[in-house]
Amino acid sequence: MMIIERLDGTMIDTEQYGIKLLTHSISSPSVRVVTEEIDGRDGYVEVDITYDGRKIRASFFMQAVDRQDFPLLRNEVFRIFSTKELFYFHEPNQKRRWLVRSNGFEIEKYPPRIGTFEIEFSSPSPYAESVGTTLDPFTFDSELWQIGQGLTVEDDMIYTHSTPSFKIYNAGDITIDPRVLPLKITFTGASTNLTITNTTTGDTWQYTGTTQAGDMITLDGIRSFKNSLSIFGNTNRKLITIAPGWNDFTITGASGSFTISFDFRFYYL
């Protein structure tokens, strides 16, 4: 089954249109090295190393109802794949998706009602991402997860806590950095000088203010809010990142009962 997902969350099962995915292949990660030459020194110095985007090549089979329906199906193929905006390609038999754009392609027709075509998808990101987020149920019945995604015992993977110390698990291959990847941390409760620390990475975020029971502090990417109003100027202007594997967290400044939740996806090479 081939699933295309729009940025607004709309899901398209291509087989419902008579379009079947035959084969697909995903390019390996490609390292991009930034170098610098120094006068009087042999060779060069590696200044920075990053990953380039990825390519996905896929071949499709299409079958119209009859001869008259074929151009209508062809137009549907164009509407699904040749959009101006990016969309998600759900990797078959894998509970993960790629943000892609399709390059131009040709449909080869076999009269009266069959056609084939191949598409090269370009992904600006080197990473696939989990279909589910950390606030979705970690059950196979949810059809969001599967073996091979780096998951651990379900009972240990908890992302909403109400104690001053706890662990957060990142099942992906890379660090969740809110400067480049979505990360939403929500604290609800009373506090004075609330401080959130990831002792594994050494990251500390602090709010030099107070909250009352029922108030909500939200760290959404690089932004910080109290009840939807920005409090960035009253913070230490730091960010929380989440390394692959287990991360140890501590909360200080909270008074009375509180909850804190972490909402993010896992990212894979």
C-alpha positions in Angstrom: 0.0 0.0 0.0 1.3 3.4 -1.0 0.3 6.4 1.2 0.9 10.1 0.4 0.3 12.6 3.2 -0.3 16.3 2.6 1.1 18.9 5.0 -2.4 19.5 6.3 -2.7 15.8 7.3 -4.8 14.6 4.4 -4.0 10.9 3.6 -4.1 9.5 0.1 -4.1 5.8 -0.5 -3.0 5.6 -4.2 -4.4 2.1 -4.7 -7.9 3.5 -4.2 -7.2 5.4 -7.5 -5.9 2.4 -9.3 -2.2 3.4 -8.8 0.0 0.7 -7.4 3.6 1.1 -6.1 5.8 -1.6 -7.8 9.3 -0.9 -6.4 11.1 1.8 -4.5 14.7 2.5 -3.4 16.1 5.0 -1.0 19.6 6.5 -1.5 22.2 6.1 1.3 23.1 9.1 3.5 25.6 11.4 1.7 28.1 13.3 3.8 28.8 16.9 2.9 32.1 18.2 4.1 33.0 21.9 4.5 36.8 22.3 4.2 39.3 25.1 4.7 42.8 25.3 3.3 45.6 26.8 5.3 48.6 28.5 3.7 51.8 26.5 4.3 49.9 23.4 5.4 49.4 20.2 3.3 45.9 19.1 2.7 42.9 20.8 4.2 41.0 21.0 7.5 37.5 19.7 7.9 35.5 22.6 9.3 32.0 21.0 9.4 30.3 17.8 8.4 26.6 17.5 7.6 24.3 15.2 5.7 22.9 16.1 2.3 19.3 15.5 1.3 18.1 12.1 0.1 16.6 10.6 -3.1 13.8 8.1 -3.3 13.1 6.4 -6.7 9.8 4.6 -7.2 8.0 2.9 -10.1 4.2 2.7 -10.4 1.6 0.8 -12.3 -1.8 2.4 -13.1 -4.9 0.9 -14.4 -8.0 2.8 -15.5 -11.5 1.4 -15.6 -11.7 1.8 -19.4 -10.2 3.7 -22.3 -12.3 6.8 -21.5 -11.2 6.8 -17.9 -7.5 6.7 -18.6 -6.9 10.4 -19.2 -8.9 11.1 -16.0 -6.6 8.7 -14.0 -3.6 10.4 -15.6 -4.8 13.8 -14.4 -5.3 12.3 -10.9 -1.7 11.1 -11.0 -0.6 14.6 -11.8 -2.7 16.1 -9.0 -1.3 13.6 -6.4 2.4 13.8 -7.3 3.1 17.1 -9.1 2.2 19.5 -6.4 4.0 22.8 -5.6 4.2 22.0 -1.9 6.2 19.3 -0.2 4.4 16.2 1.0 5.1 13.0 2.9 6.0 9.7 1.3 5.1 6.9 3.7 7.6 4.2 3.2 5.8 0.9 2.5 6.1 -1.7 5.3 7.8 0.9 7.5 6.1 3.1 10.1 8.0 6.1 9.0 7.7 8.9 6.4 9.9 11.1 4.2 9.3 14.8 3.4 9.6 14.9 -0.4 8.9 16.7 -3.6 8.5 14.8 -6.9 10.6 15.6 -9.9 9.1 15.6 -13.4 8.1 12.2 -14.9 6.5 10.7 -17.9 3.6 8.2 -18.1 4.1 5.4 -20.5 0.7 4.2 -21.8 -0.2 0.6 -22.8 -3.6 0.9 -24.6 -6.3 0.9 -23.8 -6.2 1.5 -20.0 -2.8 0.6 -18.4 0.2 2.8 -17.8 3.5 2.9 -15.9 5.7 5.7 -14.6 8.8 6.3 -12.5 9.3 9.2 -10.1 12.4 10.4 -8.4 11.5 12.1 -5.1 13.9 14.6 -3.5 13.9 15.0 0.2 15.4 18.2 1.7 16.0 16.2 4.9 18.4 13.3 5.3 16.1 11.7 7.9 12.9 9.7 7.8 10.6 10.5 10.7 8.3 8.3 12.8 4.6 8.5 11.8 3.6 8.6 15.4 4.7 11.1 18.1 5.7 10.5 21.7 2.2 11.4 22.9 0.6 8.7 20.7 -0.1 5.2 22.2 2.9 2.9 22.1 1.0 -0.1 21.0 1.2 -2.1 17.7 -2.6 -1.9 17.5 -2.3 1.9 16.9 -0.6 1.0 13.6 2.0 3.8 14.2 4.9 1.7 15.4 6.8 -1.5 14.5 9.8 -3.6 15.4 13.1 -2.0 14.1 12.3 1.6 15.2 14.5 1.5 18.2 11.7 1.2 20.7 12.2 -0.2 24.2 9.8 -1.7 26.7 6.4 0.1 26.3 6.0 0.6 30.0 9.2 2.6 30.1 8.4 4.9 27.3 6.5 7.5 29.2 6.4 11.1 28.0 4.1 12.8 30.6 5.4 13.0 34.1 4.5 14.5 37.5 7.7 13.9 39.5 10.8 16.1 39.9 13.1 13.6 38.2 12.3 11.2 35.3 13.7 9.8 32.1 12.8 10.6 28.5 13.7 8.1 25.7 14.7 9.2 22.1 14.4 6.1 19.9 15.8 7.9 16.9 19.3 8.2 15.5 19.9 11.9 16.1 19.5 14.5 18.8 16.2 16.4 18.9 17.3 20.0 18.6 14.3 22.4 18.6 16.3 24.8 16.4 15.8 22.4 13.5 13.3 19.7 14.6 9.8 20.1 16.2 9.9 19.7 20.0 7.1 20.8 22.3 7.5 20.7 26.1 4.4 21.6 28.2 4.5 22.2 31.9 1.2 22.8 33.9 1.2 23.8 37.5 2.4 26.3 40.1 6.1 27.3 40.1 8.7 30.0 41.0 11.8 30.2 38.9 10.9 27.0 37.0 14.0 25.2 35.8 14.0 22.2 33.4 17.4 20.4 33.1 18.4 17.6 30.9 21.4 16.3 32.9 22.3 13.9 30.1 23.0 16.8 27.6 23.7 19.5 30.2 20.9 21.7 28.8 19.0 23.9 31.3 16.0 26.1 30.6 14.8 28.6 33.3 11.9 31.0 33.7 12.5 33.8 36.1 8.8 34.2 37.0 5.9 32.5 38.7 3.0 30.4 37.6 -0.2 29.4 39.4 -2.0 26.1 39.5 -3.6 25.6 36.1 -1.1 27.9 34.3 0.7 26.4 31.3 4.3 26.9 30.3 5.0 25.8 26.7 8.4 25.4 25.0 7.5 25.2 21.4 10.7 25.0 19.2 12.7 28.1 20.1 9.7 29.9 21.6 8.5 30.0 25.2 5.0 30.9 26.3 3.0 31.3 29.5 -0.7 30.7 28.7 -0.1 31.6 25.0 1.8 34.8 25.8 5.6 35.0 25.0 7.9 34.9 28.1 11.1 34.5 26.1 12.5 37.7 27.6 12.1 36.3 31.1 14.0 33.1 30.4 17.7 32.3 30.3 17.3 32.1 26.5 18.5 28.5 26.4 17.1 25.4 24.8 16.4 21.8 25.7 17.8 19.1 23.4 17.1 15.3 23.6 20.0 13.0 22.8 19.4 9.5 21.3 18.7 6.9 24.0 17.8 7.7 27.6 17.9 11.3 28.9 17.7 12.1 32.6 15.6 15.1 33.5 15.1 17.2 36.7 12.5 19.8 37.5 13.1 22.5 40.2 11.0 25.4 41.2 7.7 23.6 40.9 5.3 23.7 43.9 2.4 21.4 44.5 1.3 19.0 41.8 2.3 19.5 38.2 2.6 17.7 34.9 5.2 18.0 32.2 4.9 16.4 28.7 7.3 16.0 25.8 5.9 15.8 22.3 8.3 14.9 19.4 8.9 12.4 16.6 11.9 10.1 16.2 14.2 10.6 13.3 16.2 7.9 11.4 19.0 7.7 8.8 
